[in-house]
């Protein structure tokens, strides 16, 4: 124990000796040139991907600015890190500067946060700039060989399912070390069994289906050779995580970090069983059928106005605010995925009048700009969901009493 503390103190002392002059040099450089330094969050794949894309857009937005980056934490995906390094000026020597400043509590205003927008594209940068990260020849050859090894033709269409369960947070070492912090994320989980009939249906339409996920609780119970349980595949790897999500025809996701790859590469995403509703990705090519939120006492669905006030902190403490969550059942999952399929593949597909009414009320709501900005023209709600809402859904306002309870959280 003593030797360990002594070694850490020695490392800190060594870093202080060289870091302080580096800080001075950086501050002087920022006085004479347009220099931006940013640390990119890397511990969660969702933030890693979206923040990398945001910063690539900022480089393109201001080509005359010198922009330097470093990775802050442990790498959630090493292949993505390699890809990002080819596209951004990443200098890991800046990481010990950042970490030493943290330990010494030195003001770090000259180092910008990973994202200026909470990892959300509120300014429409993804639409204005080319923020895709290209694969090199070696990566492409590896991916094609991997698919060939599964006897999947390279020109064959495939779909990715990303259904989150508790295994990821229970087993992943990054989160396991602080279980009490992450355990309240279980509201995002869903049962993979409820998606199997939809997977079978999609294979009948010529698709291969990949069940994604680095760690999962249960294997898929199917004999369908066109359904690949990638989550339990012994040959899964960090590159194929990215490659499959970036190349699929579309993705069905319950809302998990890896679907951010689809966002960056413009792949349509159906967010099914997502919660909280307030977190819908209005800035991406996306489709939504959220979980149901109900008041426990009355068993009534929340109205649209009430939903617009429910944030993550309220979901965490739902027992204190008389709130409960209900998953979308297997039958509705199947019907909504069919709806999404027809939406993507039928040129004469049209939405009901409720779609326009919904977005008109949402984008003009007083809370909208707290978390949203630019809206992607292909961000839509499932009509099945909209048309299943109670009659008061668009008209009922949140009561002063409920609003006061929410504000107290």
N, C-alpha and C positions, 0 to 999 in steps of 0.2 A: 504493500500500500504506500509506504513512504517513498520507495524508489519510483513508483508510478507518478506520484505527485511531484517529486523532484524533477523527473523527466519532462512533465508537462510545463512546469515552471521554467525549465531551461529552454524549451522550445519557444515559449512565449517571449522570453528575454531575447532570444536570437531574432525572433520576428520583429520585435520592437526596434532593434538596432538597424534593420534594413528597411522596415516598413515606413517609419516616420519620415525619412528622406524621400521615399517614393511618394508619399502623400503630398509633401511640399512640392515636388516636381509636377505632380498631376495638377495641383491647384494653380501653379504658375502657368502651366500649359493652357489651362482653361481660360486664363486671363488674356492670352495672346492668340488663341485659335478656337474654332468652333468644335469643341471636343465633348462628346457625350459618352459616359461610362454606365453600363447597366448590368446588373446581376440577374441571370435568368433562373427562375425557380425550376428545379429538376426532380424533386422528390415525388411528385404526382404527375403521371403521364398527361393528364388533361391540361394542367397548367403548363407543363413543359412544351407541349405541342402548340397550344394557342398562344402562349407568350412568345415563342420563337417566331410564329407567323406574324404576330403584331409587330415585333421588332424588325422583321424583314421588311414589312410594309413601311415602317418608319425610316428605314435606310433608303428605300426607294422614294419616299416622300421628300426627303431632304438629302440628296446625293452630295451636296457640298459640305455636309457635316461629317467629321470623323467620328465613327461610332465603334466603341470597343465593348466586348461582352465577356462574361465569365459565367460558369455554372456554379450555382450557390451550394446545392446540397448533394446527397447521393443520387446517382443516375437511375431513374425509373426505367429507362430503356437505352442501352448502350448504342444500339444501331441508330436510333434517332439522334443521339449526341454526335455521332460521326457525320451524319447527314447535315446537321445544323452547322458543324464546324466548316463544312465546305461552302456554306452560304453566308455565314456571318464571321466577323473578325473576333474569334474567341481566343482570349489570352488567360489561361488558368492561373498565371502568376498574380492576377488581380484578386483571386479568391483569398489567399492568406492576408492580403491587405485588408479586405473586407472583414474577415473573421477576427483579425487582431483589433481592428477598430471597434468591433462589437464587444470584445472582451474588455477593452479599455474604456468603453462607453464614449468614444470619440464621435462627435457629430459627423454623420455620413451623407450630408445633403448632396454632395457632388457625385454620389453613386445613386443612380435612379433605381426605382423598384422594377421588378420583373415585368409588370404590366401597369400602365397608367389608367386602365379601365376595368380592373377586376377580372381580367381574362375574358372580357366580353367585347365584341367588335361594335361598339356603339357608334363609331364614326363611319362604318362601312368600308374600312380599309381593305378587307378581304375582297370586296367587290371592285374597288378602284385600282388595286395593284395586284400583280401576279405574285402571290405568296406561296405558291406550290414549291416544294423542295424536290428536285429531280433525283431519281436513282441513277447511280453510275452503272457502267456496263457490267462490272463485277457483281453488283447487287442484283441487277436484272437477270443475269445468267444463273445466279444462285436460286432466285425465286422460281424461274422457269424450270430448272432442274428439279426443284423441290416438288412442284406441281406434277411434273412428268413422273416422278417417283410414286405419286398417288394415282397414276393413270388418269389424270385430268387433262383433257385437251387444252392447249393454251388459248384457244379462241372460245372456250366455253364460258357462259355466263355463270356467275356465282353471287350468292348473297351471304352477308354476315349477320349472325345473331349475337348480340352482346347482352346477356341477361345476368345481372348482378345478384350474387348471393353472399351470405355471411362469411364464406371461406376466405375471401380475399382479405378482409380486414382482420380475421382471426389468425391467419397463417402468415401473411406477408410480413417479413421482419420489420419493415419500416413502420407498420401500424401496430404490430403485436407488442412492440416495446412500450406503447402508450395506449393500451387497450381501453382504458376508461375514457380517453378523449374521443376515440373513434367508434366505440360500441354504439353510440346513439345514432349512427348512420344506418342502422338496420331498417329504417323505414324505406330505404331505397332498394331493398331486396325483393326478389320475385322467384317463383317456382318455375324451373326450366321445363318441367313436365307439361305445363299449360301451353307451351309453345310448340310442342312436337307435332301436333296435327297440322299446324300451319306450315312447318318445315316440310312435312310430307306433301302437302298441297303444292308448294312451290317446286319441289322436284318433279312433280307431274307436269309442270309447265316448262321444264327444260333447264332448271337451275340446279347447280350444286349448292349445298348449304353448309356453311362453316359455323359451328358453335364456338365463339371466341371466348377468351378469358385466360389469364395466366394461371389462376387458381380457382377451382370450382369444387363444390361439395359433392355433387352427384354426376355420374356418367349418364349419357343419353341412352335410353333403352329403345333401340331401333336396330333393325336389320337392313335398313335402306343404305345401300353402298354410296348413294349420292349425298348422304348426310355425314359430314366429317366432324367428329367430336374433337376439334383442334385443342380444346382446353386440356384434354388428357392425352394428346398425341406426344409420343416420346421424342419426336423430331421437331416440336415447336421451338421457336427461337425468336429473339427480339426483332430481327429483320422481317420475318414473316408476319409478326404482329402488325407492323406498320404497312407492309406491302399489301397484305390481304385487305385491310381496311381502306387503303387508298385506291384499290383497283376493283372493289366489288361494285355490282350494279346498284345496290342500295343496302342499307343497314337497318336492322330492327334493334333498337337499344332501349334499355330501361333507364338510361342516363348514367354512364360511367365514363371514366377519363379517356379510354381508348377511342371512343366515338368522335373525339376531337380531331382525329386524323381525317375522318370523313368530312368534317366541317371545313378543314383547311384545303382538302382536295376537291371540294364541291360535290361530294357524293350525297345523294338524298338520304336523309335519316328519318326513320319513323320512331319518335320517342313514345314508347308505349309503356304504361305503368310508371310514368314519371311523376315525381312529387319533389318539392312544392310546385304548384302550377306557376307561381310567380317567376320561376327560373326558366321558363321556356326560352329556347334559343331563337329569339326573333331575328337574329342576324344571319341565320344559315338557311340552306335549302332543307326545310324540315316540315314534319307533319306530327300532330300530337293527339294522343288519347291518354290523358292523365289518370292517375288513381283518383278515387272519390274521396273527398273530404266532407265529413258530416259533423254536425253538432251532436254530441253524445246524448244529451238530455232529451232532445226532440227527434233524433235520428233523421234530421232534415239535411239535404245537400246544401252546401254553401252557395249563396248567390254569386254572380260574377263580381259584384262590388266587394263582397266579403273575401272572395278569393284573392283579390288584388292587394289585400292587406296582410296576407299570410306569408311570412318569410321563413327562412330556414330555422331561425331561433324559435319561432312558434311551433314548428314541427318537433324540434327537440323537446320542448316542454308542453306538448299537446295535452297531457293529463291535467295540467294546471289551467287550461283554457277551454275545457269541455270539448275537445276536438278528437276525432278518430279518423283513421285511414282505412279504406277498403280497396283491396286489389281488384284489378280487372279480371274477370273470370275467363276460363278457357274458351267458352263459346264466343264471347265478345272479342277476345284476342283474335280468334280465327276470322270473324266477320270484319274486324277493323283492318287486319292485314290484307284481306281480299279487297277492301275499299282502297287501301293505299296502293296496291298493285294496279287496280283499274285506273286510279288517279295518275299513275306514272305512265301507263301504257295505252290509254285510250284518249285519242285527240278530242273527242266530243264530251269528255268528262266535264261536268259542271257542278258547282257547289250550290247549296241552298242559300236563300236570302239571309239566313242566320249568320253566315260566314262574314258578310260585309257588316252586318249589325254588330257582331262580336268585335271585330277589329276596330271599328269606329269607336266603340266604348272603351276598349282596352288602351288604344294609343292616346286617347284623350283623358284617361284617368289621371287623377292627381299624383298617383304613385308611380306611373309608368316611367318617368325619366329618372327615378331613383336607381333603376337597374337596367334600363333599356334606352335605345337611341334609334339609330337607323334600322328600318325594318326591311328584311329581304323580301322581294316580291313573291317568292315561293315558300314563305313560312305560313303554314295553314293549319287549322284545326280540323280534326276528323268531324265530318258532318254527322256521323253516327253518334259521336259524343255530344255535339251541340244539340242535336234533335232529341236526345234522351234526357235533357235537363228539365227540371220542373218549370212550371209556367212563370214562377216569380224570378227565374234566373236572371233575366235582363233588367228587371224593374226594382227588385228589393234592395234597399240600401242597408249598410251595416248600422246597427244601433249604436247610440252613444255609449251604452253600457259595455258592449262587446269591444268597441274601439278602445275604450279606456283600459280594459283588461289586456288587450293586445299591446297597447303602448307601455304597459307596466312591465312587460317581459324584457 
